C-alpha cells in the first residue's frame, strides 16, 4: 500500500504482526532495483564464464578420452592463436 505523506511516498509493509513504514522515493527505488539487476546480471555472466573455463580446462587435460581431448585442445589452440591480447 502506498500513501502520500506530505511530499514523500510511504510504503507500508506487513512484518510479522505489525506494520513497518518505509520512506522511499520512487526514483531511489527504481535506481536501487536497476543497480541490483545490473549486479545480478554481471555476477551471473562472471560465474558462468568461470565455470565454462574450468570445464574446458579439465576437459583439455583428459587425454584418455581421445575424441574429447583432441577436440578441446583444438579449441584451446584456436583461442590462443586468435587472442588479441598477445
N, C-alpha and C positions, 0 to 999 in steps of 0.2 A: 504494500500500500504506500503510495507516495502522496504526501501532503505538502502544500506550500506553507512555509512558516516564515513570514516576512519575505526576504529576498533569497532565502535558501530552501532547497528541497530537503525534506526529511523522509527517510526511508525507514519504515518500521519493520523489524524482523522479529519473529517469534522465536525465542530461545528458551527451551525448557518450558517453564510455566509462566514466564513473564515476557515482557516486550522490551526490545532494545531499539533505541532510535539512533540512526546513523546519519550524520550530516555530511552529505557528499554532493558536490556539484556534478551536473551531468557531464560537463567537459572533462573533469578529473576522472570520472567513472569510465568514460569512453577511452581516454588516454591510457588508463590503467589496464583495461581489457585489451587494448591494442598492443601494448608493450608485453603483456603476458602472453598473448598469441604469438608475437614475434619470438619471444624466448622459447616457447614450447616448440615452435617450428624449427628454430635453429638447433635446439637440443636433439630433436628427432633426426634431423639430417646428419648432424655430427655423430650421433650414436650409430646410425645405420652405416655411415661411412667407415667407422672404426670396426664394426662387426664384419662388414664386407671385406675390408683389408685383412683382418685376421683370418677369415675363412680362406681367402685367396692365398695368403702366405702359408697356411697349414697345408692346403691342397697342393701348392707348388713343391712342398717338401715330400710329398707322397710319391716316391719313385717306384714303390712296389705295385702301384696301380698304373700301368703304362699309358693307358688312354688319358686318364685324368691328369696325371703328372706332366706328360708332354704337352697336353692342351693348355694347361695353366702356365707352364713355362713359356710357351709361345706367346701367350697373352702378356706375361710379365716382360718378356724381351721387347715386344711391340711397344709397351708403355715406356720402357727405358729408352728406346731409340727415338720416340716421338716426343719425349718430355721437353717442354720449353725451358725448364729450369737448368738444363745442362748446356 
